């Protein structure tokens, strides 16, 4: 009797419809994370009135989310590579949703800030993991590049439309609706993830780096904390000098420790790759510019000009339109000619938008405001796809979770620094003097645009598809 063997069927690649459905599910979740980064900005005056929070407390309301998100992104990416990306993604959705409900029910400033920090924990499990899922699902380099362009475009668009959405919600339902709105989206995302998103893990699992995580968090908190509290405690006070010392020592220790670990949280040698380091710098610059713009505009329009939250949110529509139109165009440009052209456009538009507002006063014309917001939104739209694609392309595909996490860390750190810097400029300033006090912030926005031009100069002029 002759034994026969049946061929074992090879695992089939997901169909194109399935792959793009997975992308859509990830984009839905990332839209929520990006939206929550900026949607709160336009509601800050209402939150301040409702919970009796001053400028410093309002800054912490925003930065508690972005700081925790930034500091945990890399570890969350490593956890996803180890325990399963879909599993960590679902856990992140659940934590994010529960924290959103706590934010909506917060009885005090402290409770809101704490809930926002927990929200950041959940969000940290979504951003890098979503990108890793997308990269793992799209094996073809060209298709992957297009998918990354779509992913970056949706994430960028979500941050740009946050103020418009927030203004409408605050005007109609009050500031707590900024957090209630997350519930139905979270439920839908959990269901769709369970049905469509496949489980995946990295081929090589890295160990968690707790010393590196602690040092990175300490450095970030010290930098952002002193930017927020500096105007109140004094830039040369003992507390401020202590924060400077913590930031420098933590950063130096982080580099030293990470250089010696076999599996570091963030390998300093990665930054020797010009493409990767320039993408990280660009991510910090573009998100700092966006968040400076959003916070200064919110305070200026509502406090100095006396506009309602809805009107202030509507004023940023040109920003959202610029991002929506230019983000997909940027993705196509990256696929055709590489990252340099869209980065030059991003830097040029951002610089112009900042320069137009350097002379801001109480009576600046609305057309000039709308033009400047549109230019900054256009620059933001052009920036995200080349930055994301360049960062992912610079590292092996099996480290997609780490690549996405480092880039997302840079984004959120830039957002936190932007909020802290902008708030520090106008802290304690009355409505009449706020416009003048905000002028250095617009110089900072223009400087971020110039930084993007420098990144473009250092980037590769040719095609930069997301290969391994």
C-alpha positions as CSV (number, residue, x, y, z in Angstrom):
1,X,0.0,0.0,0.0
2,X,1.5,3.3,-1.1
3,X,1.1,6.3,1.1
4,X,0.1,9.4,-0.6
5,X,0.6,12.9,0.7
6,X,-1.6,15.8,-0.1
7,X,0.0,19.2,-0.7
8,X,-0.5,21.6,2.1
9,X,-2.2,24.7,0.8
10,X,0.0,27.8,1.1
11,X,-1.5,30.8,2.9
12,X,-3.2,33.0,0.4
13,X,-2.6,36.7,0.2
14,X,-5.6,38.8,1.2
15,X,-7.6,40.1,-1.7
16,X,-7.3,43.7,-2.8
17,X,-10.7,44.5,-1.4
18,X,-9.8,42.9,2.0
19,X,-6.5,44.8,2.1
20,X,-8.1,48.1,1.5
21,X,-10.9,47.3,4.0
22,X,-8.2,46.7,6.6
23,X,-6.7,50.1,5.7
24,X,-10.1,51.7,6.1
25,X,-10.6,50.3,9.6
26,X,-7.1,51.5,10.6
27,X,-7.8,54.9,9.1
28,X,-11.1,55.2,11.1
29,X,-9.3,54.6,14.3
30,X,-6.4,56.9,13.4
31,X,-8.9,59.6,12.5
32,X,-10.2,59.4,16.0
33,X,-6.7,59.7,17.6
34,X,-5.8,62.7,15.4
35,X,-9.2,64.3,16.0
36,X,-8.8,64.1,19.8
37,X,-5.4,65.8,19.5
38,X,-6.9,69.0,18.2
39,X,-10.7,68.9,18.8
40,X,-10.2,70.0,22.4
41,X,-8.4,73.2,21.3
42,X,-11.5,75.1,20.3
43,X,-13.3,74.1,23.4
44,X,-10.6,75.2,25.8
45,X,-12.3,78.5,26.7
46,X,-15.5,76.7,27.5
47,X,-13.6,74.1,29.5
48,X,-11.9,76.8,31.4
49,X,-15.2,78.5,32.3
50,X,-16.9,75.2,33.2
51,X,-14.1,73.8,35.5
52,X,-12.5,77.2,36.4
53,X,-9.1,76.3,34.8
54,X,-6.5,79.0,33.9
55,X,-4.2,79.0,30.9
56,X,-1.7,76.6,32.5
57,X,-4.4,74.1,33.4
58,X,-5.8,74.3,29.9
59,X,-2.3,73.6,28.5
60,X,-2.0,70.5,30.7
61,X,-5.5,69.4,29.5
62,X,-4.1,69.2,26.0
63,X,-0.5,68.1,26.7
64,X,-1.4,65.4,29.3
65,X,-2.8,63.5,26.3
66,X,0.0,64.3,23.8
67,X,2.8,63.7,26.3
68,X,1.6,60.3,27.4
69,X,0.9,59.4,23.8
70,X,4.3,60.5,22.7
71,X,6.2,58.8,25.5
72,X,4.5,55.4,25.2
73,X,4.3,55.0,21.4
74,X,7.5,53.0,21.0
75,X,6.8,50.6,23.8
76,X,3.3,50.1,22.5
77,X,4.7,49.3,19.1
78,X,7.1,46.7,20.6
79,X,4.2,45.2,22.6
80,X,2.2,44.9,19.4
81,X,5.1,43.2,17.6
82,X,5.3,40.7,20.5
83,X,1.7,39.9,21.6
84,X,-0.1,40.6,18.3
85,X,-1.0,43.8,16.6
86,X,-4.7,43.2,16.4
87,X,-4.9,42.3,20.1
88,X,-3.0,45.5,21.2
89,X,-5.0,47.5,18.7
90,X,-8.3,46.3,20.3
91,X,-7.0,46.9,23.8
92,X,-6.0,50.4,22.8
93,X,-9.5,51.1,21.4
94,X,-11.1,49.9,24.7
95,X,-8.8,52.0,26.9
96,X,-9.3,55.0,24.7
97,X,-13.1,54.6,24.8
98,X,-13.2,54.2,28.5
99,X,-11.0,57.2,29.1
100,X,-13.2,59.3,26.8
101,X,-16.2,58.6,29.0
102,X,-14.2,59.6,32.1
103,X,-13.3,62.9,30.3
104,X,-16.9,63.5,29.6
105,X,-17.9,63.0,33.2
106,X,-14.9,64.8,34.8
107,X,-16.0,66.9,37.8
108,X,-12.8,68.8,38.2
109,X,-9.7,70.0,36.4
110,X,-7.5,67.3,38.0
111,X,-9.9,64.6,37.0
112,X,-10.0,65.8,33.4
113,X,-6.3,66.0,33.1
114,X,-5.9,62.5,34.6
115,X,-8.5,61.1,32.2
116,X,-6.8,62.8,29.3
117,X,-3.5,61.0,30.3
118,X,-5.3,57.6,30.3
119,X,-6.7,58.5,26.9
120,X,-3.1,59.0,25.8
121,X,-2.3,55.5,27.0
122,X,-5.0,54.0,24.8
123,X,-4.1,56.2,21.8
124,X,-0.5,55.0,22.1
125,X,-1.7,51.5,21.3
126,X,-3.4,52.7,18.1
127,X,-1.1,55.0,16.2
128,X,2.0,52.8,15.5
129,X,0.1,49.6,15.6
130,X,-2.3,50.8,12.9
131,X,0.6,51.7,10.6
132,X,2.2,48.3,11.3
133,X,-1.0,46.5,10.4
134,X,-1.2,48.5,7.1
135,X,2.4,47.7,6.2
136,X,2.0,44.0,7.0
137,X,-1.2,43.8,5.0
138,X,0.3,45.4,1.9
139,X,3.2,43.3,0.7
140,X,3.6,45.1,-2.7
141,X,5.9,48.1,-2.2
142,X,4.0,50.4,-4.6
143,X,0.6,49.5,-3.1
144,X,2.1,49.9,0.4
145,X,3.4,53.4,-0.5
146,X,-0.1,54.4,-1.7
147,X,-1.6,52.9,1.5
148,X,0.8,54.8,3.7
149,X,-0.1,58.0,1.7
150,X,-3.7,57.4,2.4
151,X,-3.1,56.6,6.1
152,X,-1.0,59.8,6.6
153,X,-3.5,61.9,4.7
154,X,-6.4,60.7,6.9
155,X,-4.4,61.3,10.1
156,X,-3.4,64.7,8.9
157,X,-6.9,65.6,7.9
158,X,-8.3,64.5,11.2
159,X,-6.1,67.0,13.0
160,X,-7.0,69.7,10.7
161,X,-10.8,69.2,10.9
162,X,-10.7,68.9,14.7
163,X,-11.3,72.6,15.5
164,X,-14.3,72.8,13.0
165,X,-15.9,69.7,14.6
166,X,-15.1,70.8,18.1
167,X,-16.6,74.3,17.5
168,X,-19.9,72.8,16.2
169,X,-20.1,70.3,19.1
170,X,-19.4,72.9,21.8
171,X,-21.9,75.4,20.3
172,X,-24.6,72.8,20.2
173,X,-24.0,70.4,23.1
174,X,-21.3,71.9,25.4
175,X,-17.7,70.9,25.9
176,X,-18.4,67.5,27.3
177,X,-19.7,66.4,23.9
178,X,-16.1,66.6,22.6
179,X,-15.6,63.3,24.5
180,X,-19.0,61.7,24.2
181,X,-18.6,61.7,20.4
182,X,-15.9,59.1,20.6
183,X,-18.2,56.3,22.0
184,X,-20.0,55.3,18.7
185,X,-16.8,55.5,16.7
186,X,-15.0,53.2,19.2
187,X,-17.8,50.6,19.1
188,X,-17.8,50.6,15.3
189,X,-14.0,50.3,15.2
190,X,-14.0,47.4,17.7
191,X,-16.5,45.5,15.6
192,X,-14.8,46.1,12.3
193,X,-11.4,45.2,13.7
194,X,-12.7,41.9,15.0
195,X,-14.2,41.0,11.6
196,X,-11.7,42.3,9.1
197,X,-8.2,42.9,10.6
198,X,-5.9,39.8,10.6
199,X,-3.6,39.1,13.5
200,X,0.1,39.6,12.9
201,X,3.4,39.7,14.8
202,X,6.9,40.6,14.1
203,X,9.2,37.8,13.0
204,X,11.7,38.9,15.6
205,X,10.4,40.0,18.9
206,X,12.2,42.6,20.9
207,X,12.4,42.9,24.6
208,X,10.8,45.8,26.4
209,X,13.3,48.5,27.4
210,X,12.0,49.9,30.7
211,X,15.1,52.0,31.6
212,X,14.9,53.6,28.1
213,X,11.1,54.2,28.5
214,X,11.6,55.9,31.9
215,X,14.4,58.2,30.6
216,X,12.5,59.1,27.5
217,X,9.4,60.0,29.5
218,X,11.4,62.0,32.0
219,X,13.1,64.1,29.3
220,X,9.9,64.8,27.5
221,X,7.9,65.8,30.6
222,X,10.8,68.0,31.8
223,X,11.0,69.9,28.4
224,X,7.2,70.4,28.0
225,X,6.6,71.0,31.7
226,X,9.1,73.9,31.9
227,X,7.7,75.4,28.8
228,X,4.2,75.4,30.3
229,X,5.1,76.4,33.8
230,X,8.0,78.8,32.9
231,X,5.9,81.9,32.7
232,X,4.4,81.2,36.1
233,X,7.5,80.1,38.1
234,X,10.0,82.2,36.2
235,X,12.5,81.1,33.6
236,X,15.5,81.5,36.0
237,X,13.8,80.2,39.2
238,X,15.3,77.2,41.0
239,X,12.4,75.0,39.9
240,X,13.0,76.0,36.2
241,X,16.8,75.3,36.5
242,X,15.9,71.9,38.1
243,X,13.7,71.1,35.1
244,X,16.5,72.1,32.7
245,X,18.9,69.8,34.5
246,X,16.4,66.9,34.5
247,X,15.9,67.3,30.7
248,X,19.6,67.4,29.9
249,X,20.6,64.6,32.2
250,X,17.7,62.4,31.2
251,X,18.4,63.0,27.5
252,X,22.2,62.3,27.9
253,X,21.5,59.2,30.0
254,X,18.9,58.0,27.4
255,X,21.5,58.2,24.6
256,X,24.2,56.5,26.7
257,X,21.9,53.7,27.9
258,X,20.3,53.1,24.5
259,X,23.7,52.9,22.8
260,X,24.7,50.0,25.0
261,X,21.5,48.0,25.0
262,X,21.3,45.1,22.5
263,X,17.6,45.8,21.9
264,X,17.0,49.5,22.7
265,X,13.8,51.4,22.8
266,X,15.1,53.8,20.3
267,X,18.4,53.0,18.7
268,X,20.4,56.2,18.4
269,X,22.2,54.7,15.4
270,X,18.9,54.9,13.4
271,X,19.4,58.6,13.4
272,X,22.6,58.2,11.4
273,X,20.4,57.4,8.4
274,X,19.7,60.8,6.9
275,X,16.3,59.9,5.5
276,X,15.1,58.7,8.8
277,X,16.5,61.5,10.9
278,X,15.2,64.2,8.5
279,X,11.7,62.6,8.6
280,X,11.7,62.7,12.4
281,X,12.8,66.4,12.4
282,X,10.1,67.2,9.8
283,X,7.4,65.5,11.9
284,X,8.3,67.6,15.0
285,X,8.3,70.8,12.9
286,X,5.0,70.3,11.1
287,X,3.1,69.3,14.2
288,X,4.6,72.1,16.3
289,X,3.5,74.6,13.6
290,X,0.0,73.1,13.4
291,X,-0.6,73.2,17.2
292,X,0.8,76.7,17.7
293,X,-1.6,77.8,15.0
294,X,-4.6,76.1,16.5
295,X,-4.0,77.3,20.1
296,X,-3.2,80.9,19.3
297,X,-6.1,81.1,16.8
298,X,-8.5,79.7,19.3
299,X,-7.5,82.1,22.1
300,X,-7.2,85.1,19.7
301,X,-10.6,84.6,18.0
302,X,-12.6,83.9,21.1
303,X,-10.9,86.2,23.6
304,X,-9.7,89.1,21.5
305,X,-12.3,89.1,18.8
306,X,-15.2,87.8,20.9
307,X,-16.1,85.0,18.4
308,X,-18.2,82.0,19.4
309,X,-16.6,78.5,19.5
310,X,-18.6,77.7,16.3
311,X,-17.3,80.8,14.5
312,X,-13.8,80.2,15.7
313,X,-13.9,76.6,14.5
314,X,-15.4,77.6,11.2
315,X,-12.5,80.1,10.7
316,X,-10.2,77.2,10.5
317,X,-12.1,75.6,7.6
318,X,-9.5,76.9,5.0
319,X,-6.9,74.9,7.0
320,X,-9.0,71.8,6.8
321,X,-9.8,72.3,3.1
322,X,-6.1,72.8,2.4
323,X,-5.1,69.6,4.3
324,X,-7.9,67.6,2.6
325,X,-7.1,68.7,-0.9
326,X,-3.3,68.5,-0.7
327,X,-2.8,65.4,1.5
328,X,-3.8,62.9,-1.2
329,X,-2.0,65.0,-3.9
330,X,1.1,64.8,-1.7
331,X,0.8,61.0,-1.5
332,X,0.6,60.7,-5.3
333,X,3.6,63.1,-5.7
334,X,5.7,60.9,-3.3
335,X,4.9,57.8,-5.4
336,X,5.9,59.6,-8.6
337,X,8.8,61.9,-7.9
338,X,9.8,61.2,-4.2
339,X,9.5,63.2,-1.1
340,X,11.4,66.4,-2.0
341,X,8.8,68.2,-4.1
342,X,5.9,67.8,-1.6
343,X,8.3,68.8,1.3
344,X,9.3,71.9,-0.5
345,X,5.7,72.8,-1.1
346,X,4.9,72.1,2.6
347,X,7.8,74.3,3.8
348,X,6.9,77.1,1.5
349,X,3.2,77.3,2.3
350,X,3.8,76.9,6.1
351,X,6.5,79.7,6.1
352,X,4.2,82.0,4.1
353,X,1.3,81.4,6.4
354,X,3.3,82.2,9.5
355,X,4.8,85.4,8.0
356,X,1.3,86.7,7.1
357,X,0.3,86.6,10.8
358,X,3.5,88.1,12.3
359,X,1.9,91.5,12.3
360,X,-1.4,90.3,13.9
361,X,-3.4,92.8,15.8
362,X,-7.0,93.2,17.2
363,X,-8.3,94.5,13.8
364,X,-6.5,92.2,11.3
365,X,-8.8,91.6,8.4
366,X,-10.7,88.3,8.2
367,X,-9.6,87.6,4.6
368,X,-5.9,87.7,5.7
369,X,-6.7,85.4,8.6
370,X,-8.4,82.9,6.3
371,X,-5.6,83.1,3.8
372,X,-3.0,82.4,6.4
373,X,-4.9,79.5,7.9
374,X,-5.4,78.1,4.4
375,X,-1.7,78.3,3.6
376,X,-0.7,76.6,6.9
377,X,-3.3,73.8,6.3
378,X,-2.0,73.4,2.7
379,X,1.6,73.0,4.1
380,X,0.4,70.5,6.7
381,X,-1.4,68.5,4.0
382,X,1.7,68.3,1.8
383,X,4.0,67.3,4.7
384,X,2.5,64.1,6.2
385,X,2.8,61.6,3.4
386,X,6.5,62.2,2.5
387,X,7.4,62.3,6.2
388,X,5.6,59.0,7.0
389,X,6.7,57.2,3.9
390,X,10.4,58.3,4.3
391,X,10.5,57.1,7.9
392,X,9.0,53.7,7.2
393,X,11.2,53.2,4.1
394,X,14.3,53.8,6.0
395,X,13.9,50.8,8.3
396,X,13.3,47.1,7.6
397,X,9.6,46.1,7.2
398,X,9.7,43.8,10.2
399,X,10.4,46.9,12.3
400,X,7.4,48.7,11.0
401,X,5.9,49.0,14.4
402,X,9.0,50.7,15.8
403,X,9.4,52.9,12.7
404,X,5.8,54.1,12.9
405,X,6.2,54.6,16.7
406,X,9.3,56.8,16.5
407,X,7.7,59.0,13.8
408,X,4.5,59.2,15.7
409,X,6.5,60.0,18.9
410,X,8.1,62.9,17.0
411,X,4.7,64.1,15.8
412,X,3.2,64.1,19.3
413,X,6.3,65.6,20.9
414,X,6.1,68.4,18.3
415,X,2.4,68.9,19.2
416,X,3.1,69.0,22.9
417,X,6.0,71.5,22.4
418,X,3.8,73.6,20.1
419,X,1.0,73.8,22.7
420,X,3.4,74.5,25.5
421,X,5.3,77.2,23.6
422,X,2.1,79.0,22.4
423,X,0.5,78.9,25.8
424,X,3.6,80.2,27.4
425,X,3.6,83.2,25.1
426,X,0.1,84.3,26.0
427,X,-0.2,83.1,29.6
428,X,-1.6,85.8,31.8
429,X,-2.2,88.1,28.9
430,X,-5.5,90.0,28.6
431,X,-7.6,90.0,25.5
432,X,-6.3,93.5,24.4
433,X,-2.7,92.4,24.4
434,X,-3.1,88.8,23.3
435,X,-2.6,89.5,19.6
436,X,0.7,91.3,20.2
437,X,1.9,88.7,22.6
438,X,1.2,85.9,20.1
439,X,3.5,87.4,17.4
440,X,6.6,85.3,18.4
441,X,4.4,82.3,17.9
442,X,3.8,83.1,14.3
443,X,7.5,83.6,13.8
444,X,7.9,80.1,15.3
445,X,5.4,78.8,12.7
446,X,7.4,80.4,9.9
447,X,10.6,78.9,11.4
448,X,9.0,75.4,11.3
449,X,8.3,76.0,7.6
450,X,11.9,76.8,7.0
451,X,12.9,73.6,8.9
452,X,10.7,71.7,6.4
453,X,12.6,73.3,3.5
454,X,15.9,72.1,5.2
455,X,14.4,68.6,5.5
456,X,13.5,68.7,1.8
457,X,17.0,69.7,0.9
458,X,18.4,66.7,2.8
459,X,15.9,64.2,1.3
460,X,16.3,62.0,-1.7
461,X,15.1,63.6,-4.9
462,X,14.1,60.3,-6.5
463,X,11.3,57.8,-5.8
464,X,11.1,56.6,-2.2
465,X,8.6,53.9,-2.1
466,X,8.1,51.9,1.0
467,X,10.1,49.0,0.4
468,X,11.7,46.8,3.0
